[in-house]
């Protein structure tokens, strides 16, 4: 195995261990805000997928590092649509809501700045119509040209 892969593997193991604690804290924060158990599980599952699958897919990226508009936009507008077999208009919106809550949680725990929180919220608000359009094109069997799907 290459040294780069071993380094990546070690870093992702550290991040996953930290993420486990962070998810427990996030769930507690959601519970304190009065959400139902079902809603808490949905948000926690969505964030678990984001921080442990997407952010660790090709690089060892921590949630604090990966909770910014660039990562969120790439996740919701491309990666989630391609990799999550359950991607739908509803799941796209639900994941966006989970990311907004998670970002607020990170902000309240001094892990991201107010500017980063605001940027994530505005990115989700502004880009959601395009992400939904991409998802519709991706799911349309009559569209076979990837350039047409992704708007290239």
C-alpha positions in Angstrom: 0.0 0.0 0.0 1.2 3.5 -0.7 2.2 5.8 2.0 -0.4 8.4 0.9 -3.2 5.8 1.3 -2.0 4.8 4.8 -1.9 8.4 5.8 -5.5 8.9 4.4 -6.7 5.8 6.2 -5.2 6.9 9.6 -6.6 10.4 9.2 -10.1 9.1 8.3 -10.1 6.8 11.3 -9.3 9.8 13.6 -12.0 11.8 11.9 -14.6 9.0 12.2 -13.9 8.7 15.9 -14.3 12.4 16.4 -17.4 12.4 14.2 -19.0 9.7 16.4 -18.8 12.1 19.4 -19.9 15.1 17.3 -23.0 13.2 16.1 -24.0 12.4 19.7 -23.6 16.0 20.6 -25.6 17.0 17.5 -28.4 14.6 18.5 -28.5 16.0 22.0 -28.6 19.6 20.6 -31.5 18.6 18.3 -33.3 17.0 21.3 -32.9 20.1 23.3 -34.5 22.1 20.5 -37.7 20.0 20.9 -37.6 17.9 17.8 -39.2 14.5 17.7 -37.2 11.3 17.9 -38.0 10.5 14.3 -36.9 13.9 13.1 -33.7 13.7 15.1 -32.9 10.3 13.6 -33.4 11.6 10.1 -31.2 14.6 10.6 -28.5 12.5 12.3 -28.6 9.9 9.6 -28.3 12.6 6.9 -25.4 14.3 8.6 -23.7 10.9 9.3 -23.9 10.3 5.5 -22.5 13.7 4.8 -19.6 13.7 7.3 -18.6 10.0 7.1 -19.3 9.2 3.5 -19.1 12.4 1.4 -16.4 14.3 3.3 -14.2 11.2 3.6 -14.9 9.9 0.1 -11.6 11.0 -1.5 -9.9 13.0 1.2 -9.8 13.2 5.0 -12.0 16.3 5.6 -13.3 17.2 9.0 -16.9 18.4 9.5 -15.6 21.9 10.5 -13.5 22.1 7.3 -16.2 20.5 5.1 -19.1 22.5 6.3 -18.8 25.4 3.9 -20.7 26.5 0.8 -18.3 24.8 -1.6 -18.6 21.4 -0.1 -22.3 21.8 0.5 -23.0 22.9 -3.1 -20.9 20.0 -4.5 -22.7 17.5 -2.2 -26.3 18.6 -2.9 -25.8 19.6 -6.5 -23.8 16.6 -7.7 -22.5 14.0 -5.3 -25.7 13.2 -3.5 -27.6 13.0 -6.8 -25.1 10.5 -8.3 -24.3 8.4 -5.2 -27.4 8.3 -3.1 -29.8 5.8 -4.7 -32.6 7.4 -2.7 -32.0 10.8 -4.1 -35.3 12.6 -4.7 -36.7 16.1 -4.5 -37.8 15.4 -0.9 -34.5 13.8 0.2 -32.6 16.7 -1.4 -34.6 19.2 0.6 -34.4 17.1 3.8 -30.6 16.9 3.5 -30.4 20.6 2.9 -32.4 21.2 6.1 -30.2 18.8 8.0 -27.1 20.6 6.8 -28.6 24.0 7.8 -29.3 22.6 11.3 -25.8 21.0 11.5 -24.2 24.3 10.5 -26.2 26.1 13.1 -25.1 23.5 15.7 -21.4 24.0 14.6 -21.8 27.8 14.8 -23.3 27.6 18.3 -20.4 25.4 19.4 -17.8 27.8 18.0 -16.7 25.4 15.3 -17.6 27.7 12.3 -18.0 31.4 12.0 -21.2 33.4 11.5 -20.1 34.2 8.0 -19.7 30.5 7.2 -23.2 29.8 8.7 -24.8 32.6 6.6 -23.0 31.6 3.5 -24.2 28.0 3.8 -27.8 29.2 4.3 -27.7 31.5 1.3 -26.1 28.9 -0.9 -28.8 26.4 -0.1 -31.5 29.0 -0.6 -30.1 30.3 -3.9 -28.9 27.0 -5.4 -31.8 24.7 -4.4 -33.8 25.3 -7.6 -30.9 24.4 -9.8 -30.1 21.3 -7.8 -33.7 20.2 -8.1 -33.6 20.8 -11.9 -30.4 18.8 -12.1 -32.0 15.9 -10.2 -35.0 16.0 -12.5 -32.7 15.8 -15.6 -30.6 13.1 -14.0 -33.7 11.0 -13.4 -35.2 11.6 -16.8 -34.4 8.5 -18.9 -34.8 10.5 -22.1 -31.7 12.5 -21.3 -28.6 10.6 -22.0 -26.1 13.3 -22.6 -24.3 14.1 -19.3 -23.6 17.7 -20.5 -27.3 18.2 -20.7 -27.9 16.8 -17.2 -25.2 18.8 -15.4 -25.6 22.0 -17.5 -22.1 21.9 -18.9 
